[in-house]
Amino acid sequence: MSEIQEIDVFVKPDGTVKVEVRGVKGGKCLALTESIEQLLGGTIVERVFTDDFENDEVEQTLEETVRQGPT
């Protein structure tokens, strides 16, 4: 049985976008969000990893905040 992988995208009224990844181990979450980042354009202003990011055996959560517009 495969594990469930989830990507949630939240868009705030000011245009800020937050991406959360669950059910992905290690740094694989970065590869999953790469195409989303490119489609959104803008600049990543913050990337937050769980304490277990370095451990491929533990479920990871990745939160990214992307601000649209001029840098």
RODO-2510 file (C-alpha; in nm, 4 decimals, decimal comma):
residues 71
     n   res          X          Y          Z
     1     m     0,0000     0,0000     0,0000
     2     s     0,1385     0,3430    -0,0890
     3     e     0,1400     0,6355     0,1506
     4     i    -0,0837     0,9349     0,0927
     5     q     0,1014     1,2466    -0,0212
     6     e    -0,0726     1,5823     0,0093
     7     i     0,0082     1,9294    -0,1206
     8     d    -0,2101     2,2115     0,0090
     9     v    -0,1892     2,5572    -0,1502
    10     f    -0,3295     2,8566     0,0399
    11     v    -0,3680     3,1982    -0,1278
    12     k    -0,4128     3,4943     0,1068
    13     p    -0,5997     3,8132     0,0086
    14     d    -0,2662     3,9991    -0,0255
    15     g    -0,1501     3,7481    -0,2908
    16     t     0,0880     3,5614    -0,0618
    17     v     0,0842     3,1877    -0,1333
    18     k     0,1618     2,9176     0,1241
    19     v     0,2390     2,5604     0,0140
    20     e     0,2294     2,2730     0,2645
    21     v     0,3472     1,9192     0,1863
    22     r     0,2624     1,6153     0,3989
    23     g     0,3313     1,2454     0,3612
    24     v     0,6681     1,2924     0,1873
    25     k     0,9956     1,1756     0,3371
    26     g     1,3226     1,3696     0,3428
    27     g     1,4035     1,6279     0,0778
    28     k     1,1603     1,4795    -0,1756
    29     c     0,9148     1,7542    -0,0830
    30     l     1,1390     2,0075    -0,2599
    31     a     1,1125     1,8195    -0,5886
    32     l     0,7345     1,7998    -0,5524
    33     t     0,6936     2,1744    -0,5057
    34     e     0,9447     2,2832    -0,7726
    35     s     0,6895     2,3004    -1,0552
    36     i     0,4393     2,4806    -0,8316
    37     e     0,7058     2,7404    -0,7450
    38     q     0,7833     2,7937    -1,1134
    39     l     0,4161     2,8335    -1,2048
    40     l     0,3616     3,0862    -0,9270
    41     g     0,6651     3,2930    -1,0194
    42     g     0,7469     3,5443    -0,7505
    43     t     1,0090     3,4908    -0,4823
    44     i     1,0223     3,2383    -0,1996
    45     v     1,0471     3,4496     0,1138
    46     e     1,0447     3,1696     0,3691
    47     r     1,0878     2,7928     0,3764
    48     v     1,0095     2,6042     0,6988
    49     f     1,1071     2,2394     0,7519
    50     t     1,0172     2,0065     1,0359
    51     d     1,2891     1,8944     1,2765
    52     d     1,2885     1,5583     1,0991
    53     f     1,3742     1,6975     0,7546
    54     e     1,7120     1,5185     0,7518
    55     n     1,5548     1,1834     0,8416
    56     d     1,4153     0,9940     0,5406
    57     e     1,2288     0,7566     0,7704
    58     v     0,9941     1,0165     0,9190
    59     e     0,7046     1,1982     0,7539
    60     q     0,7950     1,5532     0,6589
    61     t     0,6051     1,8786     0,6430
    62     l     0,7241     2,1627     0,4222
    63     e     0,5733     2,5069     0,4320
    64     e     0,6655     2,7687     0,1756
    65     t     0,5522     3,1244     0,1506
    66     v     0,5705     3,2841    -0,1935
    67     r     0,5079     3,6534    -0,2509
    68     q     0,3842     3,7543    -0,5940
    69     g     0,5036     4,0693    -0,7650
    70     p     0,8310     4,2640    -0,7935
    71     t     1,1247     4,1504    -0,5815
***
